[in-house]
Amino acid sequence: MALKKGDQAPNFTYKDKNGNQQEFHNLTGRKIVFFFPRAFTSTCTKEVCSIQESYDDLKEAGVAEIFGISTDSEKKQEKFLIEYGVKFIFVSDKKARISDSYELTRKKFAGLYKFSGRYTFLINEENIIEEVLNNGIKGQLSKYGNMEKHGIELIDILNLSKP
């Protein structure tokens, strides 16, 4: 079962846009962390592109940074990032340690490899989870019924939660 609203968001390290190692908890401001199973798959591509299309609006709504996390290799994520012109940060979770800490890991093919469930977390300045979206493996559980409008869904949530 995934972490829930009110839980402390687990810390993790990531490479910033300059390639420097950073600690997630050291980043100030609100953050979006979304987990997707695999780069270059249909639903994951729709999800990433939707968030990318909404990137400027999400930043304007007060998001300091957006993290897309999958168990893909850094090399595969880099290709994905370049092909779709992604501005936010991708984090390779090849060993599923971050996915495990968010309680999202799923096993496939007799446990031979792990991947994360499709969840999105809105995290506040104190690293407390404000919202959790379980989007379902195909995105069918999202407000709009698919991942093509996930970025719009996040903007709606941010606008509703403004002080």
N, C-alpha and C positions, 0 to 999 in steps of 0.2 A: 504494500500500500504506500502510495506517495506521501511525502511530507504534506502538511496541511497549513492552512491559514493560521498565522500566529506562531508558527515554528521558526526557530533560528535557521537561516539559510546556511548550509555548510560552506566553509571556505574552500577555495581551490586556487591553484596557480594557473596562470595563462600567459601567453605571449601577447604583448600589446602590439599596436600597429607598426611599431618600430622594431619588433622582434625581441624586446626586453621582457624578462620574466616579471610578473606582477602577482600580487595577492588580491583576490577578489574582495575580501573584507576591507582592504585599504582604499578602495574606490569610493568616493563620496557621491551621494545622490541616489536617486531611484534607478533600479536596474531591471531589465527583462532578461530572464534566462529561459531559453526554450530548448528542449531536447527533441531530436528527430532521429528516427532509426537509421536511415542510410542516405547518403548523398547520391544524386543522379537518379533517384527513383521518382515516380510520378507525383505522389502526394507530398513527399519531402521537398521537391523542387517547387511545387505550388506554394507551400508554406514559406519557404525561404524567399521566394520572389515577392510574395505578398508583404512580408515584413520589410523587405528591401524597398518596395514601392512606397511604403508608409514611413520609411526611415526618418525623413525630415520632419514629418508631422509628429512622430513619436518623440523626437528630440525636442521639438517645440512644446510638446505637452509635458516636458519635464524629465524625460528619461536621460540619465547621464551616459549609459552604455547598454548595448544589447549584445547578448552572447548566444550563439547557436552552438549546441553541443551534440556531437554524435560519436559513435565508436569507430568511425572511419579513421584511416591514417591521416597524418598531417598532409601528406602528398595528395591524397584524394580530395581532401577538403580544400587545399590550395587551388587545385584545378576547378573545383566547384565554385569557389569564391571568384576566381578570375572569369570563368565562363558567364556568370550571372552578375558581375559587377557589384558584388556585395561590399557594403561599407562597414558593416558591423564585424565583431570579432567571432571567429570560429575557434572552437576549442576541441582538439582531438582527445577523446576519452577512450583510447584503444583498449585499455585494460578494464574499462567500465568502473573505475574508482569513483568518479564524480557521480555517475548514474547510480552506483550503489549507495553513495552518501545521501542522495535525494530519494532513495528507495524506489528506483524506476527500472532496475535491470530486469531484462527478460532473456531467457536462454532459447536458442533455436538449434534445430538439428541435433537432438540428443545431447544438448549442453555443450556442443563443440565451440560455439562462439556466443558472445553476449551482444545485445543491443539495448538501447533505452526505449522506454515507452514514449509516446508523443504527448508531452506535457509542457505547459508554459507557466512560469512563475514570475509574478510582479513582486519585486523586493524593495523595501523602503530603505531610507538612509541609515537606519540602525541594523540593517541586514536581517530584518524580520519579514517573513513572507506575508504579503498583503492579499494576494489572490493566487489561486491555483486553477489552471484550466486543464482538464483531462480531455484531450481532443479526440481520443480513440485512435486506433491504429491507422485508419484511413481518413481521419479528420471528421468523421460523421457526427461526433459529439459536440463539435464547436457550435457556437450560437447560429452561425450561418449554414451549418451542415456540410461544410467543406473547408479546405485550407486556403482557397483562393482569396478569401476575405479576412484572413486571420489578422493581418495588420490593421484593418479597419476595426475589427473586434477589440483589439488592444487599445486603439485610440479611444473608442467608446468607453472602455473601462477606466482609462486614465482620466478622461473628462468627467466621469461620474464621481471619481474619488478625489477630485481636487478639493483642498480645504476651503 
